[in-house]
Amino acid sequence: ITLKSKVPGVMITQYVEEIPEGKSHPDFTRKPIALTIQEGKFGVFKAIVYGEPTPKVTWNRTLISVDGKYIVNTLSICLQIPKVCGEDADTYKCFATNEYGKAVCPIQLNVIEVGFKKTRELAKSKEEQGALKPGSFRTMLKKRGEVHEQKPLESEEKVWEILMSADKKDYEHICAEYGITNFRGMLTKLAEMKREREVEQAQFIEHISSLKHIEVNADENATFEIDMDLKDASSRIFLYKDGIMVPYTVEMEEEMKHQLKRVGKKFIFTIKNLDPADAGLYSVDVEGVNVFSTDFKIPPVNFAVKIQEVKAEERQDAIFQCVLTAPMTEINWMGKSLPIESNDKFEITVSEDKLIHKLLVKDCQPLDAGIYAAVAGIHSCNAWLVVEGKVIQFSHGMFLNNPLPLTVNLVNPPDPGVHFTLGLSDVTAIVGDTAELVCKLSKENPKYCFPVQIEPDDVLTMSKDGFFQSLKICKISEDYAGKYKFEADGRKTEAMIVVEDPPRFDPEELKKFTVPNIIKKGQKATFKIPFVGRDPMKIQWYHEGEELSDDTNIKIEHGEGYSQLTLNKLQRKDTGEIKFKLKNEFGTVEAFAKIIVIDKPTPPMGPLEIIEASQNAIEVKWRSPKDDGGCKILNYILERQQIGRNTWKKLGPIGPEAHYKDSDVDHGRRYCYKIRADTEMGTSELMETEDVQAAYAGPPSAPKVVSAFKDCITLTWNPPSNTGGTNILGYNMEKRKKGSNLWSPVNLKEFGVKDVIEGMEYEFRVAAINNSGAGEFGTPSEFVFARDPKKPPGKVLDLKVTDSTYTTLSLGWTKPREEGGVEDEAKGFFVEIRPAESPEWDRCNNNPITMTFFTVKGMKSMAMYWVRVIATNDGGEGKPQELDNYILAMPPPVRPRFTDQKVKSFMVVQAGNSARFNMNFEASPWPDVTWMKDGMPLSKRVTISNAEGASQLLIPSSERSDTGIYTIMVKNIVGQETFSIEIRVTDEPKPPGPVEVDENVPGTVTVSWSPSPDEKRDDRLHYLVSKRDSSKRTWHTVADHIFNNKFTACNIMPGREYHFRVYAKNDMGSSQPSESPKWEITGKRERFVLDRPESKTCNLERPPKFLVPLKMHTAPQGYECYMSCAVRGDPTPHVTWTRNNISLNTNTNYLISNTCGVCSMLILRVGPKDTGEYKIIAENPLGRAECSTKLTVSGINTFFAVLY
């Protein structure tokens, strides 16, 4: 049974359907965490499991077994890997197993390779890199033979390479970019090419996944990644750019433009020192087989204004802004080397002109401090976000934000040219763990062996290993959190150490907590567990998934580093799971415990099952109590009473089996029993059984009807197989009317029942009588009518076929006539068919039908059948009635007819696209369908698909030669029908030639133009002329449907400029216009003189006055609050906002604006400090006005503290 764990990523398999009380299958309370660790370090996987009995924990790897160098600690459940190397990168599994199930948790270990550890590997690498140098590159290629240095890509080949590695969501815009219009054809060809490539790749690659296309990083390097499992680790990998092989290096120290880094199964290609010439199609081949291609496009954009360093106080917002030299829809933002997207924490906005890009960091916390970068094209810029705090700087070496006994002095200044090849990276550590900062210099020099001196400290140490400088902090605490800086020869590198303090449990305390707690009913249970973690912390207790709170019988106490739950007056129903949940800003942890409340069992359950009731013994069986009270049943206590007496006899404890055989019984006596269940918690209430009689006879068989008349029904039956040890003295018979629940005794007269009513329906049952009395009644008989026997019915009338298809036949008929004493009424009908080649009749319905119609199904198309119908009633079956002639399985003859009501008779298709035409019809029998084009047979390029009642014409890729009239003819033995459609294949017309304008008659101009190149190929092509003059400045159509190359425009006014455009049009649309030169007839103009009246002065000066005052505001904590009012005055008054008489105009936490007298203020996040009286003051030389309001913040407590 597969179950879902409460811990994500854990799979549980339960071996049994029901687990006993107090037992459980294994599960994880803390699963191992995936590691990405530097080569040579110490790797540890830790886990916490629970289960009853205690699970056995084992570890395993996907590729090889866990042995040798691996250290498995079964006490603390951890796997230790000393001196991690690249071969240790794999997927590990932790198994927890007991007799009731198994829990499995997979973990990934990634190893960062930092160099070669063996001389042989180093020499081999040097040799390969030397072969990659430009001078020896061609020599290396000659040796390989099958790999060619250059394979220039054609345009079409490039498109297919891009599509082979692209995501499906990108297909549409790639096709639009490269002009692919046949999308369905592209998908078909692409699927075939992918299948061929998978076969080629299977020769060298086990599996390939996680294809990450090329992206530009914040350090202005471009990278792309592949997860690839090679069959042979020594397989050669080649990199191509636009079909030309490019050299690359596998050593990060080498100053080559292209680099390859391999981490486990991940291959990371890097392009350094980017420039526009690096754009192109990059492909990766393994032994000459392409595995991945990515298109690198570099937009022509740079930063006009770069982002600047931003300082923000804690809980405030910070904004980064940059300006581009060219519009871009979006750029990439990165924070601490991780990509950023818009969410609750970050908001990315772009201006309307696409030049200004902003990143808003909301509610800044110390953890948000760091380097943020913007990437546009191949350019990037970065800046610091500083969340205000104390920073103590040392003269040289490391820097951190808390004073520690650390002094760093350089022994000698570094040689010129020393720089960092690997800078410091941000580190996140948990309190008590070890944190390490590592950087790498470009040179190794003896004077840098010990570049710093450290005062004696057991916590903080510095070390050097070749090019690497490291700072290691053991058992880190929050005092060591902050920004660290390392300097060498004037070069600096910085990183943040973030110390997290998530909630955690002590393993020993957690083990004690998970032990099931067994409590008696009415007593109390206490659960207490200590924990550590940074405050504030949310503490929750749950019982069976329902959160608990203080109540009459529930008490929750919280102390320094612990929490305690007390449950009083426990009941049996309180048995279940207790969950303790802790949560703070760094994470969530849960602990689980079991509570078992034990009590007296409930009474045993009936009904009592009688296994034996003979003259010598009574053997009975019952069911166990519904609830055993949480304890094992020790005994059942029985008492017995003989019916007719008042005393009960104790039979004593009989053991835990719900079964008893009483041998001390008297023949023919009836007994009653009381049964109780006994456990260590006490004895249950009693269960009293029904009477049990010793040695009754068993039930006879069900009676069978011999004959039935209106005044007598004769029955027979077999005697019981169990006579109860004595002779059968007689029988009791009972009868019951149909529909009634009442059984009544019957007076038997030689097995004939006389006391019946004519027309009624009865059933009968019989019980045997012996010396002990009457036994149980047997099974009732079938229902039988009290009436004289029926006569079979006659033949059905008017049998006929009402409908037919190729597989079904519908029949109808009339009931036969009734003749008293000869033929009675028919109660049902049977339908039978017989194929012409078979002598046997097959019945279509097993049970008689009451309707006078029926549909026979499952017939063979066009087969010949004989059909007949038989009437039946209680007297038997009548004579069959057959059809006069055989029937063919086919629909009734129908002349062909097209069923589509609105069918187009003309279709226009663009050249290159598919043309599809569907036609629906009905006809019987199946018709012949023929298609013709212009009265001639169709070419092989046209595909015809016929189905039942439909036909389709398809031209996959149409050409102009496919234009014509297509005719469909549907013909059968009844008649024929035809339909024609004209399909015109054309394309968007090309524009006309140059346009000339000439004036032959004053007031008119003649516009002429050269014909469009498509005029000879398209007989429906015509022209449209539009005009624009200098007075209106808008284009309007002056002529359409012109089939020659000339047009005369009238009403040409002197003094105006005229422009003409000519468009070519066909069934697909219009072409681009051809425009005429400017045409103008010079005219005389009279001078225009404007007579403007004198203006009058008007004094609008007035003192300030509020037209709309401020309103009272109540805002929830954490939400925004918007205040506004309207003020007038001339000159424009100066507006000042205050809170509690303190000016807010210069406070950046408030967004204040004044637009045309509408004054507004926005508070982005309302907090307790924003409560108070707000006042707005408007002043000008003529006076002063004030308006005030109050802001109330809801959702805050009377007492609160601010934590720094």
Secondary structure as UniProt FT lines:
FT   STRAND          2..4
FT   TURN            8..9
FT   STRAND          11..14
FT   TURN            21..22
FT   STRAND          24..30
FT   STRAND          35..38
FT   TURN            39..40
FT   STRAND          43..46
FT   STRAND          48..52
FT   STRAND          56..61
FT   TURN            68..69
FT   STRAND          71..73
FT   TURN            74..77
FT   STRAND          78..81
FT   HELIX           86..88
FT   STRAND          90..98
FT   TURN            99..100
FT   STRAND          101..112
FT   HELIX           119..131
FT   HELIX           134..144
FT   HELIX           155..165
FT   HELIX           168..170
FT   HELIX           171..178
FT   HELIX           183..201
FT   TURN            202..204
FT   STRAND          205..216
FT   TURN            218..219
FT   STRAND          222..230
FT   TURN            233..234
FT   STRAND          237..241
FT   TURN            242..243
FT   STRAND          244..246
FT   TURN            252..253
FT   STRAND          258..263
FT   TURN            264..265
FT   STRAND          266..271
FT   HELIX           276..278
FT   STRAND          280..286
FT   TURN            287..288
FT   STRAND          289..296
FT   STRAND          303..305
FT   STRAND          310..312
FT   TURN            314..315
FT   STRAND          318..324
FT   STRAND          332..335
FT   TURN            336..337
FT   STRAND          338..340
FT   STRAND          346..350
FT   TURN            352..353
FT   STRAND          356..361
FT   HELIX           366..368
FT   STRAND          370..376
FT   TURN            377..378
FT   STRAND          379..387
FT   TURN            416..417
FT   STRAND          420..422
FT   STRAND          427..430
FT   TURN            431..432
FT   STRAND          435..441
FT   HELIX           446..448
FT   STRAND          460..465
FT   TURN            466..467
FT   STRAND          468..473
FT   HELIX           478..480
FT   STRAND          482..488
FT   TURN            489..490
FT   STRAND          491..500
FT   HELIX           507..513
FT   STRAND          517..520
FT   TURN            521..522
FT   STRAND          525..530
FT   STRAND          538..543
FT   TURN            544..545
FT   STRAND          546..547
FT   STRAND          554..559
FT   TURN            560..561
FT   STRAND          562..567
FT   HELIX           572..574
FT   STRAND          576..584
FT   TURN            585..586
FT   STRAND          587..598
FT   STRAND          605..613
FT   STRAND          618..623
FT   TURN            629..630
FT   STRAND          635..642
FT   TURN            643..644
FT   STRAND          649..653
FT   STRAND          659..662
FT   TURN            667..668
FT   STRAND          670..679
FT   TURN            680..681
FT   STRAND          682..683
FT   STRAND          687..688
FT   STRAND          692..693
FT   TURN            694..695
FT   STRAND          704..708
FT   STRAND          713..716
FT   TURN            724..725
FT   STRAND          730..737
FT   TURN            738..739
FT   STRAND          744..745
FT   STRAND          748..749
FT   TURN            750..751
FT   STRAND          752..753
FT   TURN            758..759
FT   STRAND          761..770
FT   TURN            771..772
FT   STRAND          773..777
FT   STRAND          784..785
FT   STRAND          797..804
FT   STRAND          809..814
FT   TURN            820..822
FT   STRAND          828..835
FT   TURN            836..837
FT   STRAND          842..843
FT   STRAND          853..856
FT   TURN            861..862
FT   STRAND          864..873
FT   TURN            874..875
FT   STRAND          876..877
FT   STRAND          881..882
FT   STRAND          887..888
FT   STRAND          894..898
FT   STRAND          906..910
FT   TURN            911..912
FT   STRAND          915..924
FT   STRAND          928..933
FT   TURN            934..935
FT   STRAND          936..937
FT   TURN            940..941
FT   STRAND          943..947
FT   TURN            948..949
FT   STRAND          950..955
FT   HELIX           960..962
FT   STRAND          964..971
FT   STRAND          976..986
FT   STRAND          995..998
FT   TURN            1002..1003
FT   STRAND          1005..1009
FT   TURN            1013..1017
FT   TURN            1019..1020
FT   STRAND          1022..1029
FT   TURN            1030..1032
FT   STRAND          1036..1042
FT   STRAND          1046..1049
FT   TURN            1054..1055
FT   STRAND          1057..1066
FT   TURN            1067..1068
FT   STRAND          1069..1070
FT   STRAND          1074..1075
FT   STRAND          1079..1080
FT   STRAND          1102..1108
FT   STRAND          1113..1116
FT   TURN            1117..1118
FT   STRAND          1121..1130
FT   STRAND          1134..1139
FT   TURN            1140..1141
FT   STRAND          1142..1143
FT   TURN            1145..1146
FT   TURN            1148..1149
FT   STRAND          1150..1155
FT   TURN            1156..1157
FT   STRAND          1158..1163
FT   HELIX           1168..1170
FT   STRAND          1172..1180
FT   TURN            1181..1182
FT   STRAND          1183..1194
//
